Amino acid sequence: MRAQHFIGNQWVAPANDETIAVVNPSTGLEFARIARGNAADIDAAVNAARKAFDTVWRRIGPVERGRILSRLGQLILENHESLTRIESQDTGKPLKQAAADITVCARYMEFYAGACDKLHGQTIPFLQGHTVLAVREPHGVTGHIIPWNYPAAMFGRSVAASLAAGNACVVKPAEDACLSYLKLAELAAEAGLPAGVLNIVTGYGREAGAALAEHPGIAHISFTGSPATGTAVAQAAARHHCPVTLELGGKSPQIVFDDVDLDAALPVIRNAIVQNSGQTCSAGSRLLVHSSRYEEVIERLARSFEAVTAGPADGDYDCGPLINATQLDRVKTFLARADADNIGFAAMGKLAPDAAQGGYFQPPVLLRDVPHKHTLAQDEVFGPVLVAMPFADEAEAVHLANDTAFGLVAGIWTRDGGRQMRLAHAFHGGQVFVNCYGAGGGIELPFGGVKQSGYGREKGLEGLLSFTTLKTITLNHG
Ligand code: NAD
């Protein structure tokens, strides 16, 4: 891997010649270096994107755009194994999770490739002798600020949708995990994407990321990450009146009623917090259980948590390491607080025998009877920590589900059809799963939040629309 940016389909040395160490989360050891981008690199990338948009990309029709994305999807599948290894080593994801993410990335290409020529506008009835068209147009150059938790999947969700809508892109992946982007950019060029349509600038958020958010040449920003950084990005974008999509995480409830099919529900509930070591914005991190089944659920789930092993990514355990030392400290601090406040530890997973001393491992933890207003029940841990609490009736379940600062996803587990719909409508958030749960999954399903979970929608056809702007054309033909 080169410690260089990818601008105009070429490898470009960083303006300041500085690099950043890339650390393997499974060992804590450096294994590569990336370029440390700054405002000058971002400027070069935005200029390359603008030129490509004006001179080449906007003249290429939707059918050809779709073919290029389709070829890219095919190349991703052909390079599945190497991309999986890169993603796994870079993020600490167990190989099977990394492989699933690469497949998801390819699926996004297929989905959005097929959508390029289906972005219809509207005709609007107006005055006699007039015809009015509302047409979808690309923004121009879009900025993409990407987190470290699902890099390859996020490439599909954010970048593929924007390219499909006809934009040129400047991408600032996370400093902790961006190696798959460098490979994907090379594959995009091989697939026939014209020079400058896709540009990757690596580096720190406070440098390259901030420069991207405030660059006046950027016409739309897609941001996924923490609420604090999302606020900073939105403020910087507001200074040049640039629209932003913010996806900022959650504290998503799994709501289990007395008529639940526990055999079906428990493996899904466990996976929704163990997957990606809980570092998933849509992780099911709160477990609300009807009091009549509470002890049974805790007991069965505890056994299943104890069977989970956290270990190195290449050992392909169920739970990999956390991304970095800061994230591990953050999770340990939450757990120390739970301990200090006498919250019950119902279960903890095991550490693999081959887990290196320097790796950032935290076996999954199940906490019980967590007071609803406690920080463990209100704040996003972003680690494999599930907090459980009982509820007495449907009204209390709705209150607990909604009473946090977040509103992203809810899982509802009941066989009662009326209750399914009442709860689905009563949840204040962006996505509801009934008797299933899709942490990170479902490329076809519009996704996003309310409140501190952010605003705007990505994924599905709705996501494509957010990478367009609507133009109204009124013709007076008499
Ligand atoms: P972050 O929000 O700081 O980073 C996300 C992206 O934003 C990265 O590419 C980063 O380089 C960039 N960035 C950082 N500061 C920036 C700035 N001032 N201007 C522009 N871009 C900037 O997240 P983090 O520090 O890596 O993780 C902290 C917490 O964020 C985690 O503990 C977790 O709670 C949350 N998080 C959420 C998601 C999610 O999917 N919603 C993903 C990652 C992290």
Boltz pocket constraint, residues with backbone or C-beta under 6 A from the ligand:
constraints:
  - pocket:
      binder: B
      contacts: [[A, 145], [A, 146], [A, 147], [A, 148], [A, 149], [A, 172], [A, 173], [A, 174], [A, 175], [A, 203], [A, 204], [A, 205], [A, 206], [A, 208], [A, 209], [A, 210], [A, 211], [A, 213], [A, 224], [A, 225], [A, 226], [A, 227], [A, 229], [A, 230], [A, 232], [A, 233], [A, 247], [A, 248], [A, 249], [A, 250], [A, 279], [A, 280], [A, 281], [A, 327], [A, 330], [A, 380], [A, 381], [A, 382]]
      max_distance: 6.0
